C-alpha cells in the first residue's frame, strides 16, 4: 500500500455527520467476525443459523469426545 503524498484529508470526504466511537461499546464487549465462503453463506443465511449449527456440532463433539490423534508429541 502506497503512502499518500499528502497527510491532508481530501476535499470530497465529508465526515461532518460522523459520530466518534459509535461502535466502540460493541467492540469492547467482544465481537468475532468470521467470513464465510459463498457456498456456506448460501446455506447459512443469518448469524442465528450459523450459531445454531455450530452449537449442534459442539454438543455432538462433547458427547463423542475428541478423536485420538495418531501423532505423538515431541
N, C-alpha and C positions, 0 to 999 in steps of 0.2 A: 504494500500500500504506500503510495507516494504521499509525502507531507505537503500540505497546502503551501502555496507560495506566500500566502499572507495569513496572519493569525486573526484577521478581522472577519466578522460574520458577513456573508453575502447579503446584499440588499433584499433579495427576493425571499429570504427566510423570515417568517413572521411568527414569533413566539409570544406575542403580546397577550394572547388568550391562554397561554400555558399556565399550569399550576405546578409549582415546585413541590416535589415529594408526593405527588398524587398516589403513587403505588408503593411508597416506602413501607407503610404498615403491613401491607400484604406480603411484601418480600421479607420483612422481618419475621413474620410468622413461619416462614419456610415454604418455599414453593419449588417443586421439581418440574422441570419442563422436559418432556420426552417427545421426540419427533418420530412419528410412526411412518413406516413405508406406506406408499399409496394403497397397495393391496390390503394391508392390515386396516388402514383407515376406512376403507370401503365397508369392512365387516363391523368395526367398532366405531360408530359414528359420534359417540359422545364420551365424555370423561367418565360418566357413570358406567357405561358399557365396558370400558377398559378396566375400571376399578373392580367391577363385579366379576369379570373373567379372571383377573389376577387373584382376587380373594379365593375363588373356587380352586384355582391352581395351587395357591399357597396352602390351603386347607388339605388338599389331596397330598401335597408333599409332606405335610406334618403327619398325616395318617400312615403313609407308606414309608416314611423315613427317606434318608438320602441313599442313593445307590453307592455301593462300596467302590472305592477307587482302586484301580489295579496298580497305580503309581505308588512307589514308596518314597517317603520323604527323606531328604538327604541328611 
